[in-house]
Amino acid sequence: MSTKHDLELLSVTKRYGSTVAVDAINHKFQPATYTCLLGPSGCGKSSTLRMIAGHESVTEGSILLSGRDVSALPPANRGTAMMFQNYALFPHLSVRDNVAFSLKMKGVDTKERYATANEMLELVDLTDLADRLPEQLSGGQQQRVALARALITRPEVLLLDEPLSALDPFLRIRMRGELKKLQKELGISFIHVTHGQDEALALADEIVVMNDAVIEQAGAARDVFNAPKTRFVAQFMGGHNVIALPEGHFAIRTDAVAITAPTKGTMDAQVTAVEYQGTHVSLLSRIAGDQEVTALVPEAQYFTTPHHPGDQIGLHWDATNLHQLTA
């Protein structure tokens, strides 16, 4: 049973004609946490977010927020707010009027809505730009306006649809920190859709990995990364090799694979590619059965004894670092 500020999905399904976009998923989001819905394009994550927001109808199942079924309610009556990927700012309105817009639609008088808008602008550090138009702002500033506009309704849950995708890489990393800090300050749930593993790991208290319209795995960010349950999760999260052994399929982190000269007790491999990554060097090799294994070697260690494509090497690892996959 949902309690206050819990968001729960009960057998939520979305069909578009004969296509099943979301297939009877169940999940309970913990209150006041940052959750990332993570998965490849077309896996159902954005459809799930839009159903929670009320921008897509639920074909079957229920969405509960604070113990009440909000599945049939319009977006404004749910206790959620959505921040869109393209920000959707009104070009002819000032920053302050963009932020205050939803309060204007509710009939809140000018003085009160501007006072509240100013509070939101202070929260996202845009007070000095309140009278500018959106076109006079940078991409990061526009994003913060969209964030303030979503937060002015005092939602229980803020929904973010790939909010960082339009930003350059440097600004994206900076905005990750701002979003995480804001979520902690506000103490409300953020649910953030992304296809970026790094983004999810940096932001999320919980990661929900989706694939082919279902939830493949959900859990604390560190648990999902370190203990993937399926081949898909291990490969999609990155940083892992999936190796077929007689006992089944196993995941092993790329930084847990060691390289030596071929000797008894190591697995014979041939180097196929080497990629310098700054602090580490990624060394791709091929073992028996045409399987590929990546080893992430500290930069200084690699250049002490470098290897090149075509070299024969030995791979070894501690058996305790092998993680058996269930599917």
C-alpha positions as CSV (number, residue, x, y, z in Angstrom):
1,M,0.0,0.0,0.0
2,S,1.4,3.4,-0.9
3,T,1.9,5.9,1.9
4,K,2.5,9.7,1.7
5,H,4.6,10.8,-1.2
6,D,5.2,7.3,-2.4
7,L,4.8,6.8,-6.2
8,E,3.8,3.3,-7.2
9,L,3.2,1.6,-10.6
10,L,0.9,-1.3,-10.6
11,S,0.9,-3.5,-13.8
12,V,1.2,-0.3,-15.9
13,T,0.9,-1.0,-19.6
14,K,1.0,1.3,-22.6
15,R,0.0,0.1,-26.1
16,Y,0.1,2.1,-29.3
17,G,-2.2,0.0,-31.6
18,S,-0.6,-3.5,-31.7
19,T,2.8,-2.2,-30.3
20,V,3.4,-2.7,-26.6
21,A,5.6,0.2,-25.4
22,V,5.4,-0.6,-21.7
23,D,4.4,-4.1,-20.6
24,A,2.8,-4.5,-17.2
25,I,5.6,-3.0,-15.1
26,N,5.5,-2.8,-11.3
27,H,7.7,-0.5,-9.3
28,K,7.6,1.5,-6.1
29,F,9.6,4.7,-6.0
30,Q,10.9,5.7,-2.6
31,P,10.0,9.2,-1.5
32,A,12.6,12.0,-1.5
33,T,15.0,10.1,-3.7
34,Y,16.6,10.6,-7.1
35,T,15.7,7.8,-9.6
36,C,16.9,7.4,-13.1
37,L,14.9,5.4,-15.7
38,L,17.8,4.1,-17.9
39,G,17.7,2.2,-21.1
40,P,18.2,2.4,-24.9
41,S,15.9,4.3,-27.3
42,G,12.5,2.6,-27.6
43,C,12.7,0.6,-24.3
44,G,9.6,2.3,-22.8
45,K,11.2,4.7,-20.3
46,S,9.8,8.0,-21.8
47,S,6.4,6.4,-22.2
48,T,6.5,5.4,-18.6
49,L,7.5,9.0,-17.5
50,R,4.7,10.5,-19.7
51,M,2.1,8.2,-18.2
52,I,3.2,9.2,-14.7
53,A,2.9,12.9,-15.8
54,G,-0.5,12.3,-17.4
55,H,0.7,13.3,-20.9
56,E,0.0,9.7,-22.0
57,S,-3.0,7.6,-21.1
58,V,-2.5,4.3,-19.2
59,T,-3.8,1.4,-21.3
60,E,-3.9,-0.9,-18.3
61,G,-2.9,-0.8,-14.7
62,S,-2.7,2.0,-12.1
63,I,-0.4,4.8,-11.0
64,L,-0.6,5.6,-7.2
65,L,0.7,8.7,-5.6
66,S,0.4,9.2,-1.8
67,G,-2.0,6.3,-1.8
68,R,-4.5,7.7,-4.4
69,D,-5.0,6.5,-7.9
70,V,-4.0,9.4,-10.2
71,S,-4.1,7.4,-13.5
72,A,-7.1,9.2,-14.9
73,L,-6.4,12.7,-13.5
74,P,-5.2,15.6,-15.7
75,P,-1.5,16.5,-15.3
76,A,-2.3,19.6,-13.2
77,N,-4.1,17.6,-10.5
78,R,-1.6,14.8,-10.0
79,G,1.0,16.3,-7.7
80,T,3.6,15.9,-10.4
81,A,5.4,18.3,-12.6
82,M,7.2,17.6,-15.9
83,M,10.3,19.3,-17.3
84,F,10.5,18.7,-21.0
85,Q,13.6,17.9,-23.1
86,N,13.2,21.0,-25.3
87,Y,12.3,23.2,-22.2
88,A,9.2,24.6,-24.1
89,L,9.7,28.2,-22.9
90,F,7.4,30.9,-24.3
91,P,9.7,33.1,-26.4
92,H,7.6,36.3,-25.9
93,L,7.5,36.1,-22.1
94,S,10.2,37.2,-19.7
95,V,12.0,34.7,-17.5
96,R,9.8,35.7,-14.6
97,D,6.6,35.4,-16.6
98,N,7.6,32.0,-17.9
99,V,8.2,30.7,-14.4
100,A,4.9,32.3,-13.1
101,F,2.8,31.0,-16.1
102,S,1.1,28.1,-14.3
103,L,0.1,30.3,-11.4
104,K,-1.4,32.8,-13.8
105,M,-3.5,30.0,-15.4
106,K,-4.7,29.2,-11.9
107,G,-5.9,32.8,-11.4
108,V,-3.2,33.7,-8.8
109,D,-2.9,37.5,-8.6
110,T,0.1,39.3,-10.1
111,K,1.8,40.2,-6.8
112,E,1.6,36.7,-5.3
113,R,2.7,34.9,-8.4
114,Y,5.6,37.2,-9.0
115,A,6.7,36.8,-5.4
116,T,6.6,33.0,-5.8
117,A,8.4,33.2,-9.2
118,N,11.1,35.3,-7.6
119,E,11.6,32.6,-4.9
120,M,12.0,29.9,-7.6
121,L,14.4,32.1,-9.6
122,E,16.5,32.5,-6.4
123,L,16.5,28.8,-5.9
124,V,18.0,28.2,-9.4
125,D,20.3,31.3,-9.2
126,L,18.6,33.3,-11.9
127,T,17.4,36.4,-10.0
128,D,19.5,38.8,-12.0
129,L,18.0,37.5,-15.3
130,A,14.3,37.7,-14.4
131,D,13.5,40.4,-17.0
132,R,15.3,38.8,-20.0
133,L,13.6,36.8,-22.8
134,P,14.5,33.1,-23.3
135,E,16.5,34.0,-26.5
136,Q,18.9,36.1,-24.4
137,L,19.8,33.1,-22.2
138,S,22.4,30.3,-22.7
139,G,21.2,26.7,-22.9
140,G,22.1,26.1,-19.2
141,Q,20.2,29.2,-18.1
142,Q,17.1,28.2,-20.2
143,Q,17.2,24.8,-18.5
144,R,17.2,26.4,-15.1
145,V,14.2,28.6,-16.1
146,A,12.3,25.4,-17.2
147,L,13.3,23.8,-13.8
148,A,12.0,26.8,-11.9
149,R,8.7,26.8,-13.9
150,A,8.2,23.1,-13.1
151,L,9.0,23.5,-9.4
152,I,6.6,26.5,-8.9
153,T,3.7,24.2,-8.6
154,R,5.3,22.6,-5.5
155,P,5.1,19.0,-6.9
156,E,5.5,15.9,-4.8
157,V,7.4,14.4,-7.8
158,L,9.4,16.2,-10.5
159,L,9.7,14.3,-13.8
160,L,12.6,15.1,-16.1
161,D,12.7,13.8,-19.7
162,E,16.4,13.7,-20.8
163,P,16.9,17.2,-19.4
164,L,20.7,17.4,-20.1
165,S,20.7,16.1,-23.7
166,A,20.8,19.5,-25.3
167,L,23.8,20.8,-23.3
168,D,27.5,20.5,-24.2
169,P,29.5,17.9,-22.2
170,F,31.1,20.4,-19.8
171,L,27.8,22.1,-18.9
172,R,26.1,18.7,-18.7
173,I,28.4,17.6,-15.9
174,R,28.0,20.9,-14.1
175,M,24.2,20.7,-14.3
176,R,24.2,17.1,-13.0
177,G,25.7,18.5,-9.8
178,E,23.1,21.3,-9.6
179,L,20.2,18.9,-10.1
180,K,21.4,16.5,-7.4
181,K,21.9,19.4,-5.0
182,L,18.5,20.8,-5.7
183,Q,16.8,17.4,-5.2
184,K,18.4,17.1,-1.8
185,E,17.5,20.7,-0.8
186,L,13.9,20.3,-1.8
187,G,13.5,16.8,-0.4
188,I,11.1,15.7,-3.1
189,S,11.4,12.8,-5.6
190,F,13.1,13.4,-8.9
191,I,12.5,10.8,-11.7
192,H,14.9,11.4,-14.6
193,V,14.9,9.6,-17.9
194,T,18.2,9.1,-19.6
195,H,20.0,6.7,-21.9
196,G,23.4,7.8,-20.5
197,Q,24.9,5.3,-18.0
198,D,27.4,7.9,-16.6
199,E,24.6,10.3,-16.0
200,A,22.5,7.7,-14.2
201,L,25.4,6.6,-12.0
202,A,26.3,10.2,-11.2
203,L,22.8,11.3,-10.2
204,A,20.7,8.4,-9.1
205,D,20.0,7.0,-5.6
206,E,18.2,4.3,-7.6
207,I,18.5,3.1,-11.2
208,V,15.6,1.4,-13.0
209,V,17.0,-0.3,-16.1
210,M,14.4,-0.8,-18.9
211,N,14.7,-3.0,-22.0
212,D,12.0,-4.1,-24.4
213,A,9.1,-2.5,-22.5
214,V,9.9,-4.1,-19.1
215,I,12.0,-3.4,-16.1
216,E,15.2,-5.5,-16.4
217,Q,16.6,-4.6,-13.0
218,A,16.1,-1.9,-10.4
219,G,18.1,-1.1,-7.3
220,A,20.7,1.2,-5.7
221,A,23.0,2.7,-8.4
222,R,26.1,0.9,-7.0
223,D,24.3,-2.4,-6.7
224,V,23.0,-2.3,-10.3
225,F,26.5,-1.5,-11.6
226,N,28.4,-4.0,-9.4
227,A,25.8,-6.8,-9.5
228,P,24.0,-6.9,-12.8
229,K,21.5,-9.6,-13.0
230,T,21.3,-10.1,-16.7
231,R,23.6,-10.1,-19.7
232,F,21.7,-7.0,-21.0
233,V,22.2,-5.0,-17.8
234,A,25.9,-5.9,-17.6
235,Q,26.5,-4.9,-21.2
236,F,24.3,-1.8,-21.2
237,M,25.8,-0.4,-17.9
238,G,29.3,-0.8,-19.4
239,G,32.4,-1.4,-17.5
240,H,31.8,-5.2,-17.6
241,N,32.8,-8.2,-19.7
242,V,30.3,-11.0,-20.2
243,I,32.1,-14.3,-20.5
244,A,30.6,-17.7,-21.3
245,L,32.2,-20.4,-19.1
246,P,31.1,-24.1,-18.7
247,E,29.1,-23.1,-15.6
248,G,27.1,-20.4,-17.4
249,H,27.5,-16.7,-18.3
250,F,29.4,-14.4,-15.9
251,A,30.1,-10.7,-15.7
252,I,33.4,-9.4,-14.6
253,R,34.4,-5.7,-14.4
254,T,37.0,-4.5,-16.9
255,D,39.2,-3.2,-14.2
256,A,39.3,-6.6,-12.5
257,V,41.0,-8.3,-15.5
258,A,44.8,-8.5,-15.2
259,I,47.2,-8.9,-18.1
260,T,50.4,-10.9,-18.1
261,A,52.6,-12.9,-20.5
262,P,50.8,-16.1,-21.5
263,T,51.6,-18.7,-18.8
264,K,50.0,-21.7,-17.3
265,G,47.0,-20.7,-15.3
266,T,46.1,-17.7,-17.5
267,M,43.6,-17.5,-20.3
268,D,45.3,-17.2,-23.8
269,A,44.2,-14.1,-25.7
270,Q,45.2,-11.9,-28.6
271,V,45.2,-8.1,-28.4
272,T,42.8,-6.7,-31.0
273,A,42.7,-3.0,-30.1
274,V,44.2,-0.5,-27.7
275,E,42.6,2.8,-26.7
276,Y,44.3,5.5,-24.5
277,Q,41.7,7.0,-22.1
278,G,43.8,9.3,-19.9
279,T,44.0,7.7,-16.5
280,H,43.6,4.2,-18.0
281,V,44.2,2.3,-21.2
282,S,41.4,0.1,-22.6
283,L,42.9,-3.1,-24.1
284,L,40.5,-5.2,-26.1
285,S,41.4,-8.9,-26.7
286,R,39.9,-12.0,-28.2
287,I,39.8,-15.4,-26.3
288,A,38.7,-18.9,-27.3
289,G,35.2,-19.1,-28.8
290,D,35.7,-15.7,-30.5
291,Q,34.7,-13.9,-27.2
292,E,36.0,-10.4,-26.7
293,V,37.4,-9.3,-23.3
294,T,38.3,-5.7,-22.3
295,A,40.9,-5.0,-19.6
296,L,41.1,-1.5,-18.2
297,V,44.7,-1.0,-17.2
298,P,46.1,1.9,-15.2
299,E,48.0,4.2,-17.6
300,A,51.4,4.0,-15.8
301,Q,51.2,0.2,-15.5
302,Y,50.3,-0.2,-19.2
303,F,53.2,2.0,-20.5
304,T,55.6,0.0,-18.3
305,T,54.9,-3.1,-20.4
306,P,52.8,-1.9,-23.4
307,H,51.0,-4.3,-25.7
308,H,49.9,-3.8,-29.3
309,P,47.3,-5.4,-31.6
310,G,48.4,-8.9,-32.6
311,D,50.3,-9.5,-29.4
312,Q,49.6,-12.8,-27.5
313,I,48.8,-12.2,-23.8
314,G,47.5,-14.0,-20.8
315,L,44.4,-12.9,-18.9
316,H,43.6,-13.7,-15.3
317,W,41.2,-12.6,-12.6
318,D,40.2,-13.5,-9.1
319,A,37.3,-15.9,-9.2
320,T,35.5,-14.0,-6.5
321,N,35.1,-11.1,-9.0
322,L,33.1,-13.3,-11.3
323,H,29.4,-12.5,-11.0
324,Q,27.0,-15.1,-12.4
325,L,24.1,-13.8,-14.6
326,T,20.6,-15.2,-14.4
327,A,19.7,-14.5,-18.0
